[in-house]
């Protein structure tokens, strides 16, 4: 059979009984299709069904200018600037179509968790750790604005904050039951290699997500005012990569995030490096982030058919990239 399949490790943007957000295809396959809808760029479309197939060895990985990597069978189809093409027909320089991901119709209201808390959670993903009930934030000794904001947030949520300066480093210790509950609610993972947005974050408004992203950028990012961009780099954390792609697709930001390496204590460690632009420059040399820059053999273990109900039979990946319905 000719199968139009995506790798089981691909992330799509779905509406399920637990709300809207990114979900891996292999996890989606465990759900009842009647309870799942996928975003097609204009509206939510019903998932009709899925089926799993083993790898055949001819799977393709498309690498985009954004750094995103998409694995699929050669017969899987994508809408592009040259029309609807199978993966085997796509060439370097082709541009995949994409969309902005939707904000929930009725966003979860931050009645007890405000935008300051979202910013604090984002900063924690970048610079934070916990020892027991103590939240620790690391930073530079000159970041006085950050210290004052953290102290105000801690006091507003019934907690306290203290700082200790050692040379060029500032260590901030934050205490408070509600502040720990905020981290437990908005952040998943505990280390630099797995900390990311909790699934509940996607149920909030775009303004809330923007505040959380800004907190992260003020921790791990470096603002480049000349070029109007945030430069970012962090340990090889695929959970965080996924969330940054989804957040930028929700907010309409322009993200580039590529696999890289950094030297630490004399050895190379895997990282991500890239940039986020809240606005496009409009320069004539600005290239689409969904332009295909490399095509190579994929290493996926299994692939999945997905079928959706509505014309034009498209659905969005968690990055906003559009792909075609697998089954006619």
ABEGO torsion letter per residue (X at the ends): XBBBBBBAABBBBBBBAAEBEBBBAAAAAABBAAABBBBAGABBBBBAEBBBBBBAGABBBBBBAAGBBBBBBAABBBBBAAEBBBAAABBBGBBBBBBBBBBBABBBBBAABBAAAAAAAAAAAAABBBBEABBBBBBBAABAAAAAAAAAAAAAAGBBBBBBBBEABBBBBBBEAAAAAAAAAABBEABAAABBBBAAAAABBAAAAAAAAAAAAAAABBBBAAAGBBBBBBBBBAAAAAAAAAAAAAAGBBBBBBBBBBBBGGBBBBBBBEBBBABBAGBAABBBAABBABBBBBABABBBBBBBABOAGBBBBAAGBBBBBABX
